[in-house]
Amino acid sequence: MKQFLLALFTLACYPAFCQKHLNVITETETRKLLATLSANDMAGRKTGTEGIEKAATFIAEAFKKAGLRPLQGNTNYLQPFTMIKPAFKSIATVLNGKPLTQQQAVAFFSEPQFSASNTSGFETIVIAPGQNFFKEAQKILALKNNVLAMVDTSFSKAFAQLPGLKRMQFASPYKTVFLLASQRPETWKVAATQQITEIKMANVVGMLPGKSRKNEMVVFSGHYDHLGIGKAVNGDSIYNGANDDASGTTAVMMLAKYFKAVGNNNRTLVFAAFTAEEIGGFGSQHFSKQMDADKVTAMFNIEMIGTESKWNRSTAYITGYEKTDVGSIMEKNLQGSGFTFYPDPYPDQQLFYRSDNATLARLGVPAHTISTSKMDNEPNYHKASDEVSTLDVANMAEIIKAIAISSASIVMGTDTPTRVKVEELAR
């Protein structure tokens, strides 16, 4: 009974406790972080450049100042990993004793060269007429197995685009060979060579250990990479990415500072700034591989919150709103605040599957992206003009406060959201 009364008292007091610390999230501090992260000396934060390394150092320092710890097993806030960028050189294939042309074969592998044959233990999978070629190809590439994929010749046009599916990839011990041919593969052999370039990358990740439920995690995230330096427009060639997604990363840094000040999270909080979102979501994919999805209670991914939403100020939307009850929990916690979270108004854009929440969501985690971006009308999206001067920073600070308050019951452990139904995502 004593524990029950204590829990009831904590729940009753927590909203007021949160309000007390909301002064940590100010427009001035929000603007300062946002301006630094999207300044010209960050050179657009393109993956693999000095600019993004400088940004990573800045975010890591902000995490340190906020009082976050590195993830268990890490000595600092960087979560490094390596991608490989293959450049095709040659491929020679023989099917049923007859050579195929180079246009009839594509191989995915992580070494400079490899060879295999029908005696190498490859699983054979057929992509037949009437199937969704690219969907089936993606499924095959995700398998943890060596695969020979026989592709019906009716897909010859789509087959030519196949190399584009993996311009950059994680190193893997598995090989996949696609052959454009309608014959049964009685005997086959392939020999392929490529040039490999390694690209070093790093997420920036910190944590606040939980108190009574430390094995349950809540993730707050955004991506800190952008497009770098491109074609000059009106003399400006730096794509600063203030909204996309320095705004989301700024929110993550502010929330880290806020929750440290509150100091009463029962669940462990993980704050992540992802790299390489713009070139394939590789940062969040690597992060997800390091996490036990069953222990992640929720993920709040924050993407482009610097402009007003289609409903104007004091509003934002949640992608995949209908897939879990995270949205309804957040709305409940915001009652009387004047702020409203809406379901994603752009379902045709498939935003739930396009941002850094997607990898964990596919594993069942109630992982959603919060945004205000008007997908049908954002004049500075992916342009050199995406600068702090185009953003509503005061409204952005209010959105960060709304995320802090609306996530409170999940952070405290008084609410546990429903999981994403993985079988529905597979359809």
C-alpha positions in Angstrom: 0.0 0.0 0.0 2.9 2.3 0.9 4.5 1.7 -2.6 1.1 2.3 -4.3 0.6 5.6 -2.5 4.1 6.7 -3.4 3.6 5.9 -7.1 0.2 7.7 -7.0 1.9 10.8 -5.4 4.7 10.7 -7.9 2.3 10.6 -10.9 0.2 13.4 -9.5 3.1 15.7 -8.9 5.1 14.9 -12.0 3.4 17.3 -14.4 4.0 20.2 -12.0 7.6 18.9 -11.6 8.0 19.0 -15.3 6.6 22.5 -15.6 9.1 23.7 -12.9 12.0 22.7 -15.2 10.6 23.9 -18.5 12.6 27.1 -18.1 15.6 25.0 -19.2 14.1 25.0 -22.7 14.4 28.6 -23.9 14.2 30.3 -27.3 17.6 31.9 -26.7 19.3 28.6 -26.0 17.4 26.8 -28.8 18.6 29.5 -31.3 22.2 29.3 -30.0 22.4 25.6 -30.6 20.6 25.7 -33.9 22.7 28.5 -35.2 26.0 26.8 -34.2 25.0 23.5 -35.8 23.9 25.1 -39.1 26.6 27.7 -39.3 28.7 28.0 -42.5 31.8 26.6 -40.7 30.0 23.3 -40.4 30.0 23.3 -44.3 26.6 21.6 -44.6 27.5 18.6 -42.4 27.8 16.1 -45.3 28.6 12.6 -44.3 32.3 11.8 -44.6 33.5 15.4 -44.4 35.4 17.5 -41.8 32.2 19.5 -41.4 30.2 16.6 -40.0 33.1 15.7 -37.7 33.1 19.2 -36.3 29.3 18.9 -35.8 29.8 15.5 -34.0 32.3 17.1 -31.7 29.9 20.0 -30.9 27.0 17.6 -30.1 29.2 15.4 -28.0 30.3 18.4 -26.0 26.6 19.4 -25.5 25.8 15.9 -24.2 28.7 16.1 -21.8 27.6 19.5 -20.5 24.1 18.1 -20.1 25.5 15.4 -17.9 24.8 12.4 -20.1 26.8 9.2 -19.9 28.2 7.3 -22.9 26.4 4.1 -23.7 27.4 1.1 -21.6 30.7 -0.2 -23.0 31.6 3.1 -24.7 34.4 5.4 -23.5 32.9 8.5 -25.2 29.7 9.7 -27.0 30.7 8.6 -30.5 29.3 5.4 -31.9 31.6 4.7 -34.9 31.0 2.4 -37.8 32.4 1.9 -41.3 30.5 1.7 -44.6 31.9 0.5 -47.8 31.4 2.1 -51.2 31.9 -0.4 -54.0 32.9 0.5 -57.5 32.2 -2.2 -60.1 35.1 -3.5 -62.2 34.2 -6.8 -63.8 31.9 -9.8 -63.5 32.0 -13.1 -65.5 29.2 -15.5 -65.3 28.4 -18.9 -66.8 24.9 -20.4 -66.5 24.3 -24.0 -67.6 27.6 -24.0 -69.5 26.9 -20.8 -71.4 28.4 -17.4 -70.6 26.1 -14.5 -69.7 26.8 -10.8 -70.6 27.8 -8.3 -67.9 24.4 -6.8 -68.3 22.8 -10.1 -67.1 24.6 -10.3 -63.8 24.9 -8.2 -60.7 26.8 -9.2 -57.5 26.7 -7.7 -54.1 29.7 -8.5 -51.8 32.1 -6.7 -49.4 35.5 -7.8 -50.6 37.6 -6.6 -53.7 36.9 -10.0 -55.4 35.0 -13.2 -55.0 34.0 -16.3 -56.9 31.3 -18.9 -56.4 29.5 -21.7 -58.1 26.6 -24.1 -57.8 28.8 -26.1 -55.3 29.2 -23.2 -53.0 26.1 -23.7 -51.0 24.1 -20.7 -52.2 20.3 -20.7 -51.7 18.4 -20.2 -55.0 15.5 -17.8 -55.1 13.4 -16.9 -58.1 11.8 -13.5 -58.8 8.9 -14.5 -61.1 6.7 -12.5 -63.5 4.0 -10.6 -61.6 6.1 -10.0 -58.5 7.2 -6.6 -57.3 10.8 -6.7 -58.5 12.4 -4.1 -56.2 10.5 -5.3 -53.1 11.6 -8.8 -53.7 15.2 -7.7 -54.4 15.3 -5.7 -51.1 14.0 -8.8 -49.2 16.8 -10.9 -50.8 19.5 -8.4 -50.0 18.3 -8.3 -46.3 18.8 -12.1 -45.9 21.6 -13.4 -43.8 22.5 -16.0 -46.3 24.4 -16.5 -49.6 21.8 -16.3 -52.4 21.6 -16.8 -56.1 18.6 -14.8 -57.3 17.2 -15.9 -60.7 15.4 -12.9 -62.2 12.8 -13.5 -65.0 13.8 -11.7 -68.3 10.5 -9.7 -68.1 12.3 -7.5 -65.5 15.2 -6.6 -67.9 14.5 -2.8 -67.6 14.3 -2.9 -63.8 17.3 -5.2 -63.6 19.5 -2.5 -65.1 18.7 -0.3 -62.0 19.7 -3.0 -59.5 23.3 -1.8 -58.8 21.7 1.5 -57.5 20.2 -0.4 -54.5 23.5 -0.6 -52.8 25.7 2.4 -53.8 26.9 2.2 -50.2 26.6 -0.7 -47.8 27.5 -2.3 -44.5 30.3 -4.8 -44.7 28.8 -8.3 -44.7 30.1 -11.9 -45.0 27.2 -12.7 -47.2 27.1 -12.7 -51.0 24.2 -12.2 -53.3 24.2 -12.8 -57.1 21.3 -11.7 -59.4 21.1 -13.3 -62.8 18.7 -12.1 -65.5 17.8 -15.4 -67.1 14.7 -17.6 -67.4 16.6 -21.0 -67.3 16.8 -23.3 -64.3 20.2 -22.9 -62.7 21.5 -26.4 -63.0 25.1 -25.3 -63.0 26.5 -21.8 -62.6 29.7 -20.0 -61.7 30.6 -16.3 -61.2 33.8 -14.3 -60.6 33.5 -10.6 -59.8 35.9 -7.8 -58.9 35.3 -4.3 -57.5 37.1 -1.4 -55.9 36.3 -0.8 -52.2 36.3 2.6 -50.5 35.8 2.6 -46.8 33.9 5.5 -45.2 34.1 6.2 -41.5 31.0 7.4 -39.8 29.7 8.0 -36.3 26.5 8.6 -34.5 26.6 10.7 -31.3 24.8 8.9 -28.4 24.4 9.6 -24.7 22.2 8.3 -21.9 20.6 9.0 -18.6 20.3 5.7 -16.6 16.8 4.9 -15.3 16.0 4.5 -11.7 13.4 1.8 -11.1 13.1 0.5 -14.7 16.7 1.0 -16.0 16.4 -2.0 -18.4 13.6 -0.3 -20.3 14.7 2.4 -22.7 13.1 5.5 -24.3 15.0 7.0 -27.3 15.0 10.7 -28.4 16.7 11.1 -31.7 17.3 13.2 -34.8 19.8 13.2 -37.7 22.6 15.7 -37.8 23.9 15.2 -41.3 22.9 17.2 -44.3 23.9 17.8 -47.9 27.2 19.7 -47.6 28.3 22.1 -50.3 26.6 22.1 -53.7 25.7 24.3 -56.6 25.8 28.0 -55.7 22.4 29.8 -55.7 22.7 33.6 -55.5 26.3 33.1 -54.4 25.5 30.7 -51.6 26.8 27.1 -52.0 26.5 25.9 -48.4 23.4 23.8 -47.7 23.2 24.6 -44.0 20.2 22.3 -43.2 18.9 24.4 -40.3 15.5 22.8 -40.5 16.7 19.5 -42.0 17.7 18.4 -39.4 19.7 20.8 -37.2 16.2 21.6 -35.7 15.6 17.9 -34.7 19.2 17.5 -33.4 18.8 20.8 -31.4 15.7 19.4 -29.9 17.5 16.2 -28.8 20.3 18.3 -27.1 17.7 20.5 -25.3 15.7 17.5 -24.2 18.9 15.9 -22.8 19.5 19.0 -20.7 15.9 19.2 -19.6 15.5 15.5 -18.5 18.8 15.7 -16.7 17.4 18.7 -14.8 14.2 16.9 -14.0 16.3 13.9 -12.8 13.4 11.6 -12.2 13.3 9.2 -15.2 12.5 5.7 -14.1 13.3 4.4 -17.6 16.7 4.8 -19.2 16.8 7.7 -21.7 18.9 7.4 -24.8 19.7 10.6 -26.8 21.0 9.9 -30.3 22.1 12.1 -33.2 22.3 10.0 -36.3 24.6 10.4 -39.2 24.0 9.4 -42.9 20.2 9.8 -42.9 20.4 11.7 -46.2 22.3 8.9 -48.0 20.3 5.9 -46.8 19.5 6.1 -43.1 22.7 4.2 -42.3 23.3 5.8 -38.9 19.9 4.7 -37.5 20.3 1.3 -39.0 23.7 0.8 -37.2 22.2 2.2 -33.9 19.3 -0.2 -34.1 21.7 -3.2 -34.5 23.3 -2.2 -31.2 20.0 -2.1 -29.3 17.8 -4.9 -28.0 14.5 -3.9 -29.6 12.5 -5.7 -27.0 13.9 -3.4 -24.3 13.1 -0.2 -26.2 9.7 1.1 -24.9 9.4 4.0 -27.3 11.3 6.2 -29.8 10.6 9.9 -30.4 12.5 10.8 -33.6 12.4 14.5 -34.4 12.7 15.7 -38.0 12.3 19.2 -39.3 10.3 21.2 -36.6 11.6 24.7 -37.4 8.7 25.8 -39.6 5.0 26.1 -38.7 2.9 23.0 -39.6 -0.2 23.1 -41.9 -2.3 23.9 -38.8 0.0 26.9 -37.9 1.8 27.4 -34.6 1.6 25.2 -31.5 1.0 22.0 -33.6 3.0 19.2 -35.0 2.2 15.7 -36.4 3.3 12.2 -35.6 4.0 9.7 -38.4 2.4 6.3 -38.1 0.0 7.7 -35.5 -2.5 4.8 -36.0 0.1 2.1 -35.6 0.5 2.4 -31.8 -1.1 4.5 -29.0 1.9 6.8 -28.5 0.0 9.7 -30.1 -3.0 9.3 -27.8 -0.7 9.1 -24.7 1.0 12.3 -25.8 -2.3 14.0 -26.4 -3.5 13.0 -22.9 -0.4 14.4 -21.3 -0.9 17.7 -23.2 -4.6 18.3 -22.2 -5.1 22.0 -21.4 -1.7 23.0 -22.7 -3.0 24.6 -26.0 -0.6 22.4 -28.0 -1.9 19.7 -30.4 -0.3 16.7 -32.0 -2.1 15.5 -35.1 -1.8 12.3 -37.2 0.5 12.5 -40.2 -1.5 14.5 -42.9 0.7 13.1 -45.7 0.0 9.4 -45.7 0.8 9.1 -49.5 4.4 10.2 -48.7 5.0 7.1 -46.5 6.9 9.2 -44.0 6.7 6.5 -41.3 9.0 4.4 -43.4 11.3 7.2 -44.6 12.9 8.6 -41.5 15.2 7.3 -38.8 12.3 5.7 -36.8 11.7 3.1 -39.4 14.4 0.5 -38.5 13.3 0.1 -34.9 9.6 0.3 -35.9 10.1 -2.6 -38.2 11.3 -4.5 -35.2 8.1 -3.7 -33.3 9.2 -0.7 -31.4 6.6 2.1 -31.1 9.0 4.4 -32.9 7.5 7.5 -34.5 8.8 10.7 -36.1 7.5 14.1 -34.9 7.6 16.9 -37.5 6.0 20.1 -38.7 7.3 19.9 -42.3 4.7 20.8 -44.9 5.6 18.1 -47.4 3.7 19.8 -50.1 5.0 23.3 -49.4 8.4 23.7 -47.9 10.2 26.3 -50.1 13.7 25.8 -48.5 13.7 22.0 -48.3 17.1 20.6 -49.5 18.1 24.1 -50.7 20.9 26.5 -49.7 18.3 28.8 -48.3 17.5 26.4 -45.4 19.0 28.7 -42.8 18.0 29.8 -39.3 16.6 33.1 -40.5 13.8 31.2 -42.3 12.7 29.4 -39.1 10.3 30.2 -36.3 12.6 29.5 -33.4 10.1 30.6 -30.7 7.6 28.1 -31.9 10.3 25.5 -32.2 11.1 25.9 -28.5 7.4 25.4 -27.7 7.4 22.2 -29.7 10.4 20.9 -27.7 8.5 21.7 -24.5 5.5 19.9 -25.8 7.6 16.8 -26.6 9.1 17.0 -23.0 5.7 17.2 -21.3 3.8 14.7 -23.6 6.5 12.0 -23.2 6.6 12.4 -19.4 4.4 9.4 -18.5 6.4 7.1 -20.8 9.7 8.4 -19.4 8.4 7.8 -15.9 7.0 4.3 -16.7 3.4 5.1 -15.8 2.4 4.5 -19.5 3.7 1.7 -21.7 2.7 2.2 -25.4 1.4 -0.6 -27.6 3.9 -2.2 -30.0 4.0 -1.9 -33.8 2.5 -5.0 -35.3 5.4 -6.3 -37.4 3.3 -8.7 -39.4 1.3 -5.7 -40.8 4.5 -3.9 -41.9 5.6 -7.0 -43.8 2.5 -6.9 -46.1 
